[in-house]
């Protein structure tokens, strides 16, 4: 008995490794697959949700090469899902938005300012901390590739402001994002003492975060985060 495309997409996400996802989706029409990937952002298994996010970025890049307007429509769909009026909780949507910009230069040029505005308090600010996490992860993903542009539009300053968040996940991701934004320019001042205090708090609580770090999907501990930030060297 054959599977529906939706079932096939889910089976691929559940069974394939990161390195084989792109090849596994190749026989299927990207325009149809992406809709099922969006649905899979909410998968109860976080690993599957992350695979859907990463696959979405790859496929929207393919779509953009053949039909840029179709790619724009998909980005606007994500933007609607991030809008409070949509009535939905945008689990994984910010991450997928960022991944699309990471994978597609044209979309990055058109939508980078809009994406980063979701963390600006004077912009399209997302007040719910779980939504903020997605945007901050997204900036972290984009930072190694588009660091100069992010500084030009002021994004690091807006990210740093969220170090005062009451949400542990937001604070964790702010520091992780700062590691990706190094080396800091002379006009970007951060309080290393404040960062140390937050890291110590997270380490004491044994806080860890499940994410895609650019190479693999898995848990990252606060101790590992401190090492990445060169905690010892800075203090």
C-alpha positions as CSV (number, residue, x, y, z in Angstrom):
1,X,0.0,0.0,0.0
2,X,1.4,3.4,-1.0
3,X,1.9,6.3,1.4
4,X,0.4,9.7,1.0
5,X,3.0,12.5,0.4
6,X,2.3,13.7,3.9
7,X,3.1,10.3,5.4
8,X,6.2,10.0,3.2
9,X,7.5,13.4,4.4
10,X,7.0,12.4,8.0
11,X,8.8,9.1,7.5
12,X,11.7,10.8,5.9
13,X,12.0,13.3,8.7
14,X,11.7,10.5,11.3
15,X,14.2,8.1,9.7
16,X,16.8,10.0,7.8
17,X,19.9,11.6,9.2
18,X,20.7,15.3,8.6
19,X,23.2,14.4,5.9
20,X,20.7,12.4,3.8
21,X,17.6,14.6,4.1
22,X,18.2,16.6,1.0
23,X,18.7,13.5,-1.1
24,X,15.7,11.8,0.4
25,X,13.4,14.7,-0.6
26,X,14.8,15.0,-4.1
27,X,12.2,12.8,-5.9
28,X,9.3,14.8,-4.6
29,X,8.0,18.2,-5.7
30,X,9.4,20.9,-3.4
31,X,6.2,23.1,-3.7
32,X,4.2,20.3,-2.2
33,X,6.7,19.0,0.3
34,X,7.2,22.4,2.0
35,X,3.5,22.6,3.2
36,X,3.9,19.3,5.1
37,X,7.3,20.5,6.5
38,X,5.6,23.5,8.0
39,X,3.1,21.2,9.7
40,X,6.0,19.2,11.0
41,X,7.6,22.1,12.8
42,X,5.1,21.2,15.6
43,X,6.1,17.5,15.7
44,X,6.2,16.2,19.3
45,X,9.7,14.9,18.7
46,X,12.0,17.9,18.7
47,X,14.6,16.3,16.5
48,X,11.9,15.8,13.8
49,X,10.8,19.4,14.1
50,X,14.4,20.6,13.6
51,X,14.8,18.4,10.6
52,X,11.6,19.9,9.1
53,X,13.0,23.4,9.7
54,X,16.3,22.7,8.1
55,X,14.7,20.9,5.1
56,X,12.3,23.8,4.6
57,X,15.3,26.1,4.2
58,X,16.9,23.9,1.6
59,X,13.7,23.4,-0.4
60,X,12.7,27.0,-0.4
61,X,16.1,27.9,-1.8
62,X,15.5,25.4,-4.6
63,X,12.0,26.9,-5.2
64,X,13.5,30.4,-5.3
65,X,15.9,29.4,-8.1
66,X,12.9,28.5,-10.3
67,X,10.1,30.7,-9.1
68,X,11.2,33.5,-6.8
69,X,7.6,34.7,-6.4
70,X,6.5,31.3,-5.1
71,X,9.3,31.5,-2.5
72,X,8.2,35.0,-1.5
73,X,4.6,33.7,-1.0
74,X,6.0,31.0,1.4
75,X,7.9,33.6,3.3
76,X,4.8,35.7,3.6
77,X,3.0,32.7,4.9
78,X,5.6,32.4,7.7
79,X,5.1,36.1,8.4
80,X,1.4,35.7,8.7
81,X,2.0,32.8,11.2
82,X,4.2,35.2,13.3
83,X,1.4,37.8,13.3
84,X,-0.7,37.7,16.5
85,X,-3.8,38.1,14.4
86,X,-3.2,34.6,12.9
87,X,-4.2,33.1,16.2
88,X,-1.5,30.4,16.0
89,X,1.5,29.7,18.1
90,X,4.4,30.0,15.7
91,X,6.5,27.0,16.9
92,X,9.5,26.7,14.7
93,X,8.3,29.4,12.3
94,X,11.0,31.9,13.2
95,X,13.7,29.3,12.9
96,X,12.4,28.2,9.5
97,X,12.3,31.9,8.4
98,X,15.9,32.3,9.4
99,X,17.0,29.0,7.7
100,X,15.3,30.2,4.5
101,X,17.3,33.4,4.6
102,X,20.5,31.5,5.4
103,X,20.0,29.2,2.4
104,X,18.9,31.8,-0.1
105,X,20.8,35.0,-0.8
106,X,17.9,36.7,-2.7
107,X,15.4,36.1,0.2
108,X,18.1,37.3,2.7
109,X,18.4,40.6,0.8
110,X,14.7,41.1,0.8
111,X,13.7,39.9,4.2
112,X,16.6,40.2,6.6
113,X,15.4,43.5,8.0
114,X,11.9,42.2,8.5
115,X,13.1,39.0,10.2
116,X,15.3,40.8,12.7
117,X,12.5,43.3,13.4
118,X,10.7,40.6,15.4
119,X,13.3,41.1,18.2
120,X,13.2,44.9,18.1
121,X,11.0,46.5,20.7
122,X,10.2,49.3,18.3
123,X,9.7,46.8,15.4
124,X,7.4,43.8,14.9
125,X,8.3,42.7,18.4
126,X,7.2,39.2,19.5
127,X,6.5,39.5,23.2
128,X,6.1,35.8,24.0
129,X,9.5,34.4,25.2
130,X,9.2,31.1,23.3
131,X,8.7,33.1,20.1
132,X,11.7,35.3,21.0
133,X,13.8,32.2,21.4
134,X,13.2,31.3,17.7
135,X,14.2,34.8,16.5
136,X,17.4,34.8,18.6
137,X,18.3,31.3,17.4
138,X,17.7,32.6,13.8
139,X,20.1,35.5,14.3
140,X,22.7,33.1,15.7
141,X,22.3,31.0,12.6
142,X,22.7,34.0,10.3
143,X,25.5,35.6,12.2
144,X,28.5,33.6,10.9
145,X,27.4,34.3,7.3
146,X,26.0,37.8,7.5
147,X,27.6,39.3,10.6
148,X,28.5,42.6,9.0
149,X,25.0,43.2,7.8
150,X,23.5,42.3,11.2
151,X,25.8,44.9,12.8
152,X,24.9,47.5,10.1
153,X,21.2,47.2,10.9
154,X,21.8,47.2,14.7
155,X,20.6,43.7,15.4
156,X,23.3,42.7,18.0
157,X,22.2,45.6,20.3
158,X,18.6,44.4,20.2
159,X,19.7,40.9,21.0
160,X,21.9,42.0,23.9
161,X,19.0,43.8,25.5
162,X,17.3,40.5,26.0
163,X,20.0,39.3,28.4
164,X,17.7,40.8,31.1
165,X,14.9,38.5,30.1
166,X,13.2,36.4,32.8
167,X,13.2,33.4,30.4
168,X,16.2,31.1,30.8
169,X,16.0,29.9,27.2
170,X,16.1,33.5,25.9
171,X,19.1,34.3,28.1
172,X,20.9,31.1,27.0
173,X,20.3,31.9,23.3
174,X,21.4,35.5,23.7
175,X,24.8,34.4,25.0
176,X,25.0,31.7,22.3
177,X,24.2,34.4,19.7
178,X,26.9,36.7,21.1
179,X,29.5,33.9,20.5
180,X,28.5,33.9,16.9
181,X,28.8,37.7,16.7
182,X,32.4,37.8,17.9
183,X,34.7,39.6,17.5
184,X,32.8,42.6,18.7
185,X,33.4,45.9,17.1
186,X,34.7,48.7,19.3
187,X,31.3,50.4,19.4
188,X,29.5,47.3,20.7
189,X,29.8,47.3,24.4
190,X,28.7,44.4,26.5
191,X,29.0,43.8,30.2
192,X,31.2,40.7,30.6
193,X,30.3,40.7,34.3
194,X,26.6,40.5,33.5
195,X,27.2,37.7,31.1
196,X,29.3,35.8,33.7
197,X,26.5,36.2,36.2
198,X,23.9,34.8,33.8
199,X,26.1,31.9,32.8
200,X,26.8,31.1,36.5
201,X,23.0,31.1,37.1
202,X,22.3,28.8,34.2
203,X,25.1,26.4,35.1
204,X,23.9,26.2,38.7
205,X,20.5,25.3,37.5
206,X,21.9,22.7,35.1
207,X,20.1,24.4,32.2
208,X,20.5,23.0,28.7
209,X,18.9,23.8,25.4
210,X,18.0,21.5,22.5
211,X,19.0,23.0,19.2
212,X,20.7,22.7,15.8
213,X,24.1,24.2,16.4
214,X,25.2,24.4,12.7
215,X,26.4,20.9,12.6
216,X,24.2,18.6,14.7
217,X,20.9,18.6,16.5
218,X,21.2,17.9,20.3
219,X,21.4,19.3,23.8
220,X,23.8,22.1,24.6
221,X,24.6,22.6,28.3
222,X,25.3,25.9,30.0
223,X,28.8,24.7,30.8
224,X,29.4,24.1,27.1
225,X,28.0,27.5,26.3
226,X,30.4,29.1,28.8
227,X,33.3,27.4,27.1
228,X,32.2,28.6,23.7
229,X,32.0,32.1,24.9
230,X,35.6,31.8,26.1
231,X,34.4,32.4,29.6
232,X,37.7,31.7,31.3
233,X,39.7,33.9,28.9
234,X,37.4,36.8,29.4
235,X,37.4,36.7,33.1
